[in-house]
């Protein structure tokens, strides 16, 4: 039949249509709602800013109740601990 005119990955819904099922749904949403509103919603839901990324890193790397602030430079003791871990892991 041919590929979708938007994503160029999926097959078109019908011979006479230009879009696949998912892209056709996106197009309908953009026609029904204000495109700038749709873009704002997608940005808010799908794109992370620097604060959200840093918070996710802190949560994932949290050890017990100790929360290390990765924005601050490491102390001499922390550097030594990291070096010891590197040596013992090899």
N, C-alpha and C positions, 0 to 999 in steps of 0.2 A: 504493500500500500504506500509506504513512504514514511519518513521519520517526521516527528513533531517539529513544527517551525520554531518553537520556543526552546525546548531542551535539546533537541537533535539526538535524543537517545531512544525514546520509546516510539512505538508505532502509533500512527494517528488513529483516532476512534473509527472513522469511516473514510472512504475514498475521497469524499468531497470536503471533509473537515481539514483544518490546518494544525490542530493541536491534539495531543494525547489526552487521556482522561484526566490526569492530575493537572496538567497545564490549562486545560479547558476550565476546570474548577477554579483555579487561580484567576484566570481571566474574568470569569463571571463575578468573582468576589471584587475584583478591581472595578468592574463596570457598575456593580450595585452600590459599592461604598466608595468614599473619597479615597483616591490613590495615596494621598499623603498620609491619611489615617492608617491605611494598610501598611505603608512603609514604616511609620512610627511604631506600630504594634510589632511588626517583624523585628525591628531593631531592638525594641525593649525585650522581646522574648528570646531572640536567637543570638544576639551579639553581646558579649561580655565586655565591660569596661575594666580599667586597670584595678579599681578597688575590688570589684567582684573576683577578679583573678587572684589578687593577693589574699583575699579572705578564703578562697577555696584552697590555696596552697597552705595557709596556716591551719585550716581545719584538717586537711589530709595528712600533714606532717606533725600533727599534735601528738606529743608523747605524754600520756597520763594527764596530769594537770599542768605540766610545763608547756607554756606557749612561747616559742622562740619567735622574736620579731626579726624577720628576714630583711627588713629595710635597714637595720642598724649594722654597723661593721662588727665583725666577730672579735671577741676578746682573745687575749693570748691563751687563756685556758681552753677556750672553745677550739681554737686552732690546733692546740696540742692534742685534744681529744679526737679531732678529725684525722690528724696524722696517725695517731695510734690505731684508729679503726682501719685506716687504709693499709697500714703495715700488717695488722692481724688478719685482714681479709685475704691477703695474698698468700 
